[in-house]
Structures are given as C-alpha cells and as structure tokens.
C-alpha cells in the first residue's frame, strides 16, 4: 500500500512540474527588436497595438528593443549585429534600405516582419507578396499608380508636365519613379526625373523648375520623408505650384494632395503577422505580404485655398481633408 501511494505521489509531482515547466515556457519573456530606420512612431504604435491585442503585453511577456539608425547604413549594420548577438525572437524592420541590411545580417531562422517597404519583391527582399520564400513578411506602403494619375488629372486637368523627386540610388523610389513615369506618359503628361541626394539639392532642383512644370510629385523614399518634401512644400506655397504627394505626413505638413498609405494601419497589419509567427508558430513564408487597399485620398485645405485650386465635387465629399489650423 505504501509503495502504491509513493508511486502515485511521485506521479503527481511529475505532472505538477511538467505543467509548471510548460507554463513557464509559454510565459517566457520574448524579445522583439524594432529597427525603425529614422523614426516612424505611428508605425511602431500600430505594431505594438496589434501585438497587445494578440496577447503580447510589453514588460509582461514581451520586451521591445527600439533602435534608430537615422538613415546611417553603418549604424544600421551595428543595430542588426546587436539584434543578432541578442538572439531576438523577431525583428520589426522599417523602410527598404533598413530592411535590406537587417536581412543581410540576421540569421535565416530569425523572423523579420517589415513595413514601409514600397516594393518588397522588386527590391529583392521577398520572392512575391503571396510567398516570401524566406524569413521575411510584412506590409508595403505601395499605392496603386492609377490613384496618382486619377487624382492629378482630376485636380489639374490642364497639366502637361510634372517633375518627380526621388532619392538617387534608393531602390524603391527608383522603381516607383519609373512606374509613375510610364503611367503619366500614357496620359500624355511629360515627366522630368529629379534624383537629388540631399535636401539642399532638392531645393536647388525645385527652384530651377519654377515656371517649367505644372506640379511636383514626391515618392515614398527616405529623403522625401526625411525633410525633402518639407523643402518642396515651402517652394510650392511661395510659387503656387501644387504637389502630388505619396506621403501622408507630407500632405499633413502642406503638400497639396495625394493618395497615401497610413503608417499606423500598416504597422497594425504587420503586427498581426508578428502575432501569428510568435503565438501560432507560423513561419513568414506561410503568410502573405500586403498593402493598404484602398489608400487614403487626402487634400490639404490650406494649400488648396492658397493655390486657388478647384476641387471636383466627387473628391470634395469622398477625400479626407487635412486642416492644419486645427
């Protein structure tokens, strides 16, 4: 009888320790590296919100390591190496140039979820939106080109020539510029390709085009998002030259109009993918990359009034108006 009781007692202890061991594994603190390139707080906010809704509470069962390289590629390599040495469970990486470096340095078994990457397949990060073929998956800030062309021709029906600004050598904006150029040419609109490398060069190029083009067009690259578009806005308002922007923040800061992706929304979408990877043991290759559809059609009220533009009734009611006086 004593032996049987002892065996039962030992069995109970084994079950008890097994349960506790399993519970401790499930509640282990995960580490997620946030590689935000030059900032993008709304993207990070959306990502964390999705993670929280998926049961990952900061400081409880997940720890975030936030790192920004401020567009410095050498600094980005250091950040990627730090994440590698720390053996983080997942990396959330922003922008094309930032994610290219993260992919190069992180081990192939570390999940990488990206966002604000306009052309993830064409830039070589993944095989396709449907199947990445590797340890990456995420969201693109790509906006279908018909939205740009339709908006420009509706707002500026007499436009014959535009200048597209993009950072020289940045893969995603080079692709976007080529695609936009073809789309505008199909509508009989000529394009002047401007590829500056600095904000000062943006200003110089823009001033030389006054009176020669009907609008400036910005891309979703890091130069435009890092101060280049702000320089164009100042010139635009002083010279009454509209800007067709690809950036939500650009329109919020004074660019005239544009179709844009919302970084918070994209961050949230990426966060749901991270939850599936961390909670449901999905691999990035089992998930699909996405872009926001439909995009936001945004109009800046103050800029439109200052430039004296007439907004078609269809757009007037359906677009999101930005009022910078509020």
KEVEXRO-15493 format. One record per residue (C-alpha): residue number from 1; residue in three letters; y, z, x. Coordinates in Angstrom, 3 decimals, padded with zeros to 6 digits. Example, Ala and Ser with C-alpha at 12.3 -4.5 7.8 and 13.67 -1.06 7.14 Angstrom:
2
    k    r         y         z         x
    1  ALA  -004.500   007.800   012.300
    2  SER  -001.060   007.140   013.670
END
This chain:
326
    k    r         y         z         x
    1  UNK   000.000   000.000   000.000
    2  UNK   002.337   000.926   002.846
    3  UNK   001.626  -002.350   004.632
    4  UNK   002.339  -004.378   001.478
    5  UNK   005.632  -002.502   000.931
    6  UNK   006.615  -003.110   004.544
    7  UNK   005.911  -006.852   004.234
    8  UNK   007.944  -007.084   001.030
    9  UNK   010.809  -005.156   002.648
   10  UNK   010.778  -007.432   005.693
   11  UNK   010.756  -010.471   003.379
   12  UNK   013.779  -009.171   001.503
   13  UNK   015.611  -008.615   004.788
   14  UNK   014.832  -012.143   005.936
   15  UNK   016.161  -013.608   002.673
   16  UNK   019.258  -011.390   002.930
   17  UNK   020.047  -012.525   006.466
   18  UNK   019.342  -016.163   005.584
   19  UNK   021.777  -016.028   002.666
   20  UNK   024.430  -014.329   004.797
   21  UNK   023.896  -016.853   007.570
   22  UNK   024.248  -019.759   005.130
   23  UNK   027.350  -018.186   003.558
   24  UNK   028.926  -017.653   006.961
   25  UNK   028.294  -021.299   007.880
   26  UNK   029.876  -022.501   004.658
   27  UNK   032.938  -020.250   005.099
   28  UNK   033.410  -021.077   008.792
   29  UNK   036.979  -021.909   009.721
   30  UNK   037.325  -025.667   010.130
   31  UNK   039.917  -027.175   012.447
   32  UNK   041.846  -030.277   011.430
   33  UNK   044.200  -031.993   013.858
   34  UNK   047.350  -033.504   012.348
   35  UNK   048.696  -036.282   014.566
   36  UNK   051.970  -037.194   012.847
   37  UNK   053.496  -039.522   015.478
   38  UNK   057.205  -038.987   014.633
   39  UNK   057.029  -036.610   011.679
   40  UNK   056.400  -037.794   008.104
   41  UNK   056.428  -034.357   006.398
   42  UNK   055.797  -035.817   002.918
   43  UNK   052.596  -037.429   004.137
   44  UNK   051.380  -034.135   005.592
   45  UNK   052.367  -032.310   002.397
   46  UNK   050.332  -034.731   000.263
   47  UNK   047.337  -034.494   002.599
   48  UNK   047.338  -030.689   002.561
   49  UNK   047.742  -030.618  -001.222
   50  UNK   044.610  -032.761  -001.684
   51  UNK   042.723  -030.591   000.794
   52  UNK   043.780  -027.459  -001.101
   53  UNK   042.656  -028.952  -004.416
   54  UNK   039.340  -029.704  -002.735
   55  UNK   038.901  -026.031  -001.841
   56  UNK   040.257  -026.002   001.713
   57  UNK   042.794  -023.191   001.954
   58  UNK   044.952  -023.029   005.075
   59  UNK   044.237  -019.879   007.068
   60  UNK   041.177  -019.118   004.964
   61  UNK   038.626  -021.850   005.637
   62  UNK   040.748  -024.475   007.413
   63  UNK   043.184  -024.323   010.299
   64  UNK   045.683  -027.134   010.947
   65  UNK   046.967  -028.081   014.380
   66  UNK   050.175  -030.096   013.918
   67  UNK   051.214  -032.342   016.812
   68  UNK   054.006  -034.929   017.041
   69  UNK   054.436  -037.288   019.977
   70  UNK   057.833  -038.595   018.802
   71  UNK   056.652  -042.188   019.441
   72  UNK   055.801  -041.398   023.104
   73  UNK   052.439  -043.059   023.838
   74  UNK   051.738  -040.865   026.871
   75  UNK   052.394  -037.758   024.784
   76  UNK   050.129  -039.191   022.084
   77  UNK   047.325  -039.545   024.627
   78  UNK   047.792  -035.890   025.573
   79  UNK   047.564  -034.892   021.916
   80  UNK   044.401  -036.940   021.436
   81  UNK   042.863  -035.336   024.535
   82  UNK   043.765  -031.853   023.221
   83  UNK   042.032  -032.600   019.921
   84  UNK   039.023  -033.880   021.853
   85  UNK   038.832  -030.754   024.044
   86  UNK   039.171  -028.503   020.994
   87  UNK   036.363  -030.419   019.236
   88  UNK   038.324  -030.567   015.980
   89  UNK   036.321  -031.244   012.822
   90  UNK   038.610  -034.055   011.649
   91  UNK   041.888  -035.749   012.607
   92  UNK   044.570  -036.908   010.191
   93  UNK   046.477  -039.606   012.081
   94  UNK   049.673  -041.414   011.087
   95  UNK   051.012  -044.892   011.956
   96  UNK   049.336  -047.841   013.627
   97  UNK   050.304  -047.143   017.264
   98  UNK   049.481  -043.456   016.927
   99  UNK   046.089  -044.089   015.337
  100  UNK   045.122  -046.742   017.887
  101  UNK   045.434  -044.100   020.637
  102  UNK   043.602  -041.457   018.592
  103  UNK   040.732  -043.898   018.056
  104  UNK   040.569  -044.759   021.767
  105  UNK   040.274  -041.142   022.936
  106  UNK   038.455  -039.205   020.198
  107  UNK   034.622  -039.266   020.219
  108  UNK   032.974  -041.727   017.846
  109  UNK   031.445  -038.845   015.874
  110  UNK   034.830  -037.231   015.049
  111  UNK   036.048  -038.362   011.598
  112  UNK   039.546  -039.864   011.665
  113  UNK   041.479  -040.259   008.411
  114  UNK   044.652  -042.335   008.755
  115  UNK   047.739  -043.167   006.735
  116  UNK   050.970  -045.183   007.114
  117  UNK   048.939  -047.930   008.793
  118  UNK   050.065  -051.194   007.247
  119  UNK   047.262  -053.481   008.442
  120  UNK   044.302  -051.291   009.478
  121  UNK   041.817  -054.183   009.620
  122  UNK   044.068  -056.784   011.266
  123  UNK   045.180  -054.266   013.890
  124  UNK   041.526  -053.627   014.812
  125  UNK   041.228  -050.052   013.574
  126  UNK   038.564  -050.846   010.959
  127  UNK   036.431  -053.843   010.012
  128  UNK   037.720  -054.062   006.430
  129  UNK   039.120  -051.955   003.603
  130  UNK   035.689  -051.923   001.960
  131  UNK   033.761  -050.948   005.090
  132  UNK   035.307  -049.497   008.227
  133  UNK   032.197  -049.835   010.387
  134  UNK   033.191  -046.764   012.387
  135  UNK   034.552  -043.202   012.146
  136  UNK   037.855  -044.183   010.512
  137  UNK   039.007  -044.477   006.909
  138  UNK   042.356  -043.979   005.225
  139  UNK   045.334  -045.389   003.387
  140  UNK   047.698  -048.251   004.111
  141  UNK   051.390  -048.455   003.297
  142  UNK   050.914  -052.183   002.713
  143  UNK   052.772  -053.601  -000.265
  144  UNK   051.548  -056.990  -001.580
  145  UNK   054.069  -059.608  -000.472
  146  UNK   054.675  -061.012  -003.934
  147  UNK   056.604  -057.823  -004.746
  148  UNK   059.077  -058.505  -001.896
  149  UNK   059.600  -062.144  -002.814
  150  UNK   059.888  -061.495  -006.550
  151  UNK   062.396  -058.702  -006.043
  152  UNK   064.574  -060.695  -003.647
  153  UNK   064.657  -063.802  -005.842
  154  UNK   065.440  -061.701  -008.925
  155  UNK   068.206  -059.715  -007.251
  156  UNK   069.597  -062.574  -005.130
  157  UNK   068.697  -065.833  -006.923
  158  UNK   071.040  -067.839  -004.657
  159  UNK   069.607  -066.514  -001.370
  160  UNK   068.732  -069.255   001.133
  161  UNK   068.328  -067.396   004.438
  162  UNK   067.242  -063.874   005.450
  163  UNK   066.757  -062.013   008.727
  164  UNK   063.603  -059.910   009.156
  165  UNK   063.881  -056.944   011.535
  166  UNK   060.774  -055.516   013.227
  167  UNK   059.969  -053.713   016.461
  168  UNK   058.935  -056.094   019.228
  169  UNK   055.267  -055.687   020.191
  170  UNK   054.214  -053.405   017.303
  171  UNK   051.056  -054.953   015.789
  172  UNK   051.505  -054.025   012.131
  173  UNK   055.129  -055.194   011.870
  174  UNK   054.357  -058.421   013.739
  175  UNK   051.692  -059.219   011.150
  176  UNK   053.981  -058.194   008.279
  177  UNK   056.809  -060.363   009.610
  178  UNK   054.560  -063.417   009.923
  179  UNK   053.218  -062.910   006.397
  180  UNK   056.669  -062.367   004.902
  181  UNK   057.991  -065.428   006.705
  182  UNK   055.306  -067.622   005.137
  183  UNK   055.927  -066.102   001.683
  184  UNK   059.694  -066.672   001.859
  185  UNK   059.302  -070.215   003.166
  186  UNK   057.114  -071.073   000.171
  187  UNK   060.133  -070.173  -001.981
  188  UNK   062.494  -072.296   000.119
  189  UNK   064.043  -069.317   001.895
  190  UNK   064.591  -069.663   005.643
  191  UNK   063.809  -066.732   007.937
  192  UNK   065.409  -065.579   011.179
  193  UNK   062.950  -063.411   013.128
  194  UNK   064.617  -060.434   014.815
  195  UNK   062.444  -058.342   017.192
  196  UNK   064.559  -055.542   018.693
  197  UNK   063.173  -052.814   020.933
  198  UNK   065.894  -050.193   020.329
  199  UNK   068.418  -049.056   017.734
  200  UNK   071.273  -050.410   019.839
  201  UNK   069.602  -053.804   019.872
  202  UNK   069.208  -053.604   016.076
  203  UNK   072.974  -053.122   015.758
  204  UNK   073.795  -055.977   018.135
  205  UNK   071.462  -058.403   016.389
  206  UNK   072.646  -057.422   012.911
  207  UNK   076.339  -057.816   013.744
  208  UNK   075.702  -061.273   015.181
  209  UNK   074.179  -062.353   011.838
  210  UNK   077.118  -061.430   009.576
  211  UNK   078.026  -064.487   007.530
  212  UNK   074.872  -066.320   008.615
  213  UNK   072.264  -064.761   006.315
  214  UNK   072.139  -063.629   002.702
  215  UNK   070.146  -060.443   003.318
  216  UNK   068.474  -058.253   005.910
  217  UNK   064.765  -057.473   005.472
  218  UNK   063.087  -054.451   007.070
  219  UNK   059.424  -053.893   007.863
  220  UNK   057.300  -050.738   007.829
  221  UNK   057.371  -050.216   011.586
  222  UNK   058.274  -047.138   013.604
  223  UNK   061.625  -048.499   014.823
  224  UNK   062.872  -049.147   011.304
  225  UNK   061.563  -045.767   010.140
  226  UNK   062.930  -044.032   013.241
  227  UNK   066.623  -044.893   012.869
  228  UNK   066.690  -048.697   012.972
  229  UNK   067.063  -049.069   009.219
  230  UNK   069.807  -046.438   009.156
  231  UNK   071.760  -048.590   011.627
  232  UNK   071.287  -051.603   009.363
  233  UNK   072.458  -049.642   006.319
  234  UNK   075.822  -048.841   007.942
  235  UNK   076.347  -052.524   008.759
  236  UNK   075.112  -053.580   005.316
  237  UNK   077.586  -051.425   003.409
  238  UNK   080.561  -052.336   005.628
  239  UNK   079.856  -056.071   005.335
  240  UNK   078.443  -056.201   001.789
  241  UNK   075.128  -057.622   002.969
  242  UNK   072.071  -056.479   000.932
  243  UNK   068.927  -055.029   002.493
  244  UNK   065.458  -055.731   001.118
  245  UNK   063.628  -052.681   002.457
  246  UNK   059.925  -051.962   002.893
  247  UNK   060.544  -048.212   003.288
  248  UNK   061.068  -045.632   000.562
  249  UNK   063.149  -043.465   002.894
  250  UNK   065.305  -046.479   003.759
  251  UNK   066.181  -047.087   000.114
  252  UNK   066.812  -043.372  -000.390
  253  UNK   069.222  -043.488   002.556
  254  UNK   071.179  -046.515   001.373
  255  UNK   069.168  -049.732   001.655
  256  UNK   069.853  -051.820  -001.429
  257  UNK   066.430  -052.353  -002.980
  258  UNK   062.759  -052.784  -002.186
  259  UNK   059.110  -052.315  -003.126
  260  UNK   057.759  -049.339  -001.240
  261  UNK   054.763  -047.075  -000.819
  262  UNK   055.200  -043.350  -001.379
  263  UNK   054.093  -041.367   001.683
  264  UNK   053.250  -038.240  -000.342
  265  UNK   050.987  -040.275  -002.637
  266  UNK   049.299  -041.962   000.329
  267  UNK   048.864  -038.581   002.042
  268  UNK   047.207  -037.179  -001.067
  269  UNK   044.892  -040.195  -001.287
  270  UNK   043.931  -039.711   002.369
  271  UNK   043.398  -036.004   001.772
  272  UNK   040.837  -036.709  -000.946
  273  UNK   038.889  -038.766   001.587
  274  UNK   039.008  -035.898   004.083
  275  UNK   037.604  -033.586   001.385
  276  UNK   034.685  -035.941   000.776
  277  UNK   033.964  -036.015   004.505
  278  UNK   034.236  -032.267   005.085
  279  UNK   032.789  -030.978   001.815
  280  UNK   030.317  -033.648   000.739
  281  UNK   029.179  -034.778   004.190
  282  UNK   030.328  -038.342   003.594
  283  UNK   030.942  -040.481   006.670
  284  UNK   034.153  -042.555   006.889
  285  UNK   032.035  -045.731   006.812
  286  UNK   030.714  -044.674   003.383
  287  UNK   034.260  -044.571   001.960
  288  UNK   036.827  -047.303   001.308
  289  UNK   040.367  -047.547   002.622
  290  UNK   043.105  -048.140   000.056
  291  UNK   046.762  -048.911  -000.545
  292  UNK   049.050  -047.796  -003.366
  293  UNK   048.996  -050.236  -006.266
  294  UNK   051.376  -050.817  -007.903
  295  UNK   054.104  -049.847  -005.424
  296  UNK   057.417  -048.277  -006.349
  297  UNK   060.196  -050.776  -007.123
  298  UNK   063.312  -048.919  -006.001
  299  UNK   067.027  -049.631  -006.441
  300  UNK   069.821  -047.682  -004.724
  301  UNK   072.576  -047.236  -007.309
  302  UNK   075.442  -046.568  -004.893
  303  UNK   074.630  -049.526  -002.642
  304  UNK   074.173  -051.919  -005.562
  305  UNK   077.526  -050.835  -007.028
  306  UNK   079.291  -051.149  -003.665
  307  UNK   077.855  -054.621  -003.076
  308  UNK   078.692  -055.679  -006.635
  309  UNK   075.168  -056.852  -007.461
  310  UNK   073.940  -057.522  -010.989
  311  UNK   070.518  -056.086  -011.823
  312  UNK   068.372  -058.119  -014.261
  313  UNK   067.579  -056.211  -017.444
  314  UNK   063.841  -056.275  -016.733
  315  UNK   064.325  -054.496  -013.424
  316  UNK   067.042  -052.214  -014.763
  317  UNK   064.597  -050.441  -017.051
  318  UNK   061.373  -050.589  -015.021
  319  UNK   062.559  -049.747  -011.485
  320  UNK   063.091  -046.318  -010.005
  321  UNK   066.801  -045.758  -009.424
  322  UNK   067.923  -043.747  -006.432
  323  UNK   071.162  -041.847  -006.996
  324  UNK   072.395  -040.383  -003.706
  325  UNK   075.252  -038.489  -005.404
  326  UNK   072.826  -036.022  -006.989
END
